[in-house]
Amino acid sequence: MRVGGNSSGVIADERGVSKSTVKRWLGRARVEGTLANRPRTGRPCKTTPAHDQEMVARAQGLTRAGAAGVSRPVSIPLVEVILFIQ
């Protein structure tokens, strides 16, 4: 299947995932109309969406800061930052 003129293989290479993952994403988008995260079972998040956005913004603005460099300015425990970025 081609998306935007690119094959599943090209998209997989660009994203660093397998072709089967790209095909699964495309199937999900076709059925659900979106690739947005779905609710999951398991432990609830300890960070709020606002904290998540702040961590992402800080991480994008920093180079080689690491999890500790992101954790300190937003006052979020280091382990939560590490779990978030994995």
N, C-alpha and C positions, 0 to 999 in steps of 0.2 A: 504494500500500500504506500502511496506517496502522500506526503503532507507538505504543502507549500513548495512542491517540486522536489522534495528530498525523500529518499527511500527510508524505510525503517532502519536499515543498516547505517545510513549516514547519520540519522538522528541519534541512534544508539552510540555511535562513535563520538559524536559531539557532546553527549551527556555523560558518557562514561558508564553506560549501562548495557545490558544485553538487548538483543533484538526482541526477545520474548517479552521483556519488560515494556519496551516501546509499544509492542502490539497489545499488551494488556492495558496500557494507558489509553491507547486509541479506542479500544473496545469499551472501556469504562466511560470515556468521553462521549462515545456514540450513544450508549445506553442511558447514562445519567445526565448528559449534557454539560458536565463540568469535571474538572480534575481536582476540585477543592477537597481538602481533607475531610474525611468522614468521621463521625464519632467512633471512638474506640473504647474497648473495655480496658480495665487495668487501673493503675494508680492515676488519680487526677493530677493535672498540672499544678505545680506550686507557684508558678509565675503567672501573672496576668497578661492578657494580650498587649497591654501598654508596655509592660516590662519586656516582653518578647520583641516588640518593635524597637524599643530603645536599645536592647542588646544587639539586634541586627544592625541598626544604624551606627552604633559605636564600632562594631566589628568591621563594618564596611569602610569606616573612616580611619581605621587603624591598620598599620602594617606590622605584622609579626608581633602583635601585642599578646597573643595567646589568651587563653581563658581568664587568667588572672587579670590581665589588662582590661578585659571587658567587665569582669566581676566587680572590681573595686569601685569604679565610678558610679555604678548603678545600685550598689549595696545589695547585691544578690549573692547568696552563698556560691562559692566556686564550684561545688559539685553540681548545682543546678545549671550553671552555665555550661559545664562540660556535658551534662546530659542533654541539654537543649541543642548544642551544636553537633552532636553525634548523629 
